[in-house]
Structures are given as C-alpha cells and as structure tokens.
C-alpha cells in the first residue's frame, strides 16, 4: 500500500510519520538503544527526526547526532529553540550550539519551542538571519494557538513560517475547532506531538479504550498504529511519536500504510468527539 506523506513548501514531500526524541539522552546507559532505534526508523522510511535543545538539555541532540553520523543526507532534521533564546544574538548562539551537538552544518527546520520573552517580530528576524547565514533552511513554530498564528501572520515575514507543532491525538482534538482548519486553508503542515496520547488530555486511557482496541483488531493492527493512522488521516498533519525502541519504530513505520475504514473513523469520532467550542491549546 502507498505510504502517506505531508507536503511542505517548495513541494517537499515528507513521510507523514516522523521520529520524536523527547526524553532521549537522559540516561547514558540507554544511548546505544536510542541510537539504534533512530537508525532503524531511518531505515524504515521515518526520515524526519525532531529534537530540541530543551530535551535533556542538549542530550537528545547528541543522541541524534550519533544516529545520523554518515547519514545526514538521508534525514530531514528538526530542532527547537528555547523561548528565552529566540531572538537576537542569543538565537544565533543557541542554533550554533544545537548544530555542534548534532554534528551538522545546517538544520532543515528550526522551531520556536513556545512563546516567551521575545516578541514574535524579534524571533522572525532571528530566523531570517539564520537562513541568510546558511545555518537553517526553514523555520516554524511550536505550541502557538490560532490567535498566536494570526498575530504572526500580521508580520510580513511571519508568513515564511512553514509549520506549527502542537499536541494532537484522538483524545485531544481542540485544534480542530479553529487552528487546524486555518492551517489547512493556508497549506501549513501541522506536526502532531504526543500522537499516542503520552501526554495531554486522557493520557493512557486511549491505549485501553475498548472502541480503539476493537478498531485495531478489525484492521489487524496495534492500538498505537490505529492512533497514528487516525492522526495522519487529517489533511496536512504529520505525527512525530517518540522512537523508543527498534520494535516500536518498526510498528510506527507500518502505520504509514494503514488506512482506517470510514466506519472505523466514524466510531472513533463518536467515542472521542471533537469539542464544539474553543478550548485551550493542550501543551506539555
């Protein structure tokens, strides 16, 4: 079956499931397994790797750097900057530090991790400078809600933003009220973190829900694969689950070829309906 992809600007097609690295790099004895998982993911076609200077205070970036050594050209590399580093010379220094830990000359995508002390205008200016310097190829944002994106869009250069990375899973559907439709209208891909409900509303309740389990049984798939397939069934949405082990990574990759039936989607929608009004953005 065809594997699903998400289209970024410049007609760049990326696999609709990538690899997250939150909580990686925290335990030295786990590094070899984490590197192996990321490499297995690349082999399985999960070529987007998402990390951040926040994750283990640079530890996750070092794990990613080890995993992609000699394979940089195979990977679409994403990292994120702390809000308090997201402007002026601080942004340049933070990006350079990330690049050093990752062992690369440039990021494919650099994200503002969440809003902080710097005005959006200052962050946009810093991102523009980093592009001019060749340190990043594109920039985007994370944890920005609908109103934040409208504010960003009022800045001329703010429209260079290529993605918004937010928490999104079957049990946390608030972005469907206004943020997701707007992003789809503007053709801005959404990167869904915690797509397996590792955090946010409901947390692990999804993994044991009888409807989800029954849908998984009907599709000869795991619950995790159903949850990932549900996320990427939405136009322009990419899922970035954590790549915890080689086994889990291969399971995640198989979800790229899983298409849920209309009946299954309807059942999941009834079991976990989207809110009919504006709700606060889920953030962890």
C-alpha positions, 0 to 999 in steps of 0.5 A: 500500500502507498505510504502517506506523506505531508507536503511542505513548501517548495513541494517537499514531500515528507513521510507523514510519520516522523521520529520524536526524541523527547526524553532521549539522552537522559540516561547514558546507559540507554544511548546505544538503544536510542541510537539504534532505534533512530537508525532503524526508523531511518531505515524504515522510511521515518526520515524526519527526526525532531529534537530540541535543545530543551530535551535533556538539555542538549542530550537528545541532540547528541543522541541524534547526532550519533544516529545520523553520523554518515547519514545526514543526507538521508534525514530531514532534521528538526530542532527547537529553540528555547523561548528565552533564546529566540531572538537576537544574538542569543538565537544565533548562539543557541542554533550554533550550539544545537548544530555542534551537538548534532554534528551538522552544518545546517538544520532543515527546520528550526522551531520556536519551542513556545512563546516567551520573552521575545516578541514574535517580530524579534524571533522572525528576524532571528530566523531570517538571519539564520537562513541568510547565514546558511545555518537553517533552511526553514523555520516554524513554530511550536505550541502557538494557538490560532490567535498566536498564528494570526498575530504572526501572520500580521508580520510580513515575514511571519508568513515564511513560517512553514509549520506549527507543532502542537499536541494532537491525538484522538483524545485531544482534538481542540485544534480542530475547532479553529487552528487546524482548519486555518492551517489547512486553508493556508497549506501549513503542515501541522506536526502532531506531538504526543500522537499516542496520547503520552501526554495531554488530555486522557493520557493512557486511557486511549491505549485501553479504550475498548472502541480503539482496541476493537478498531485495531483488531478489525484492521489487524493492527496495534492500538498505537498504529490505529492512533497514528493512522487516525492522526495522519488521516487529517489533511496536512498533519504529520505525527512525530511519536517518540522512537523508543525502541527498534520494535516500536519504530518498526510498528510506527513505520507500518502505520504509514500504510494503514488506512482506517475504514470510514466506519472505523473513523466514524466510531472513533469520532463518536467515542472521542468527539471533537469539542464544539467550542474553543478550548485551550491549546493542550501543551506539555 
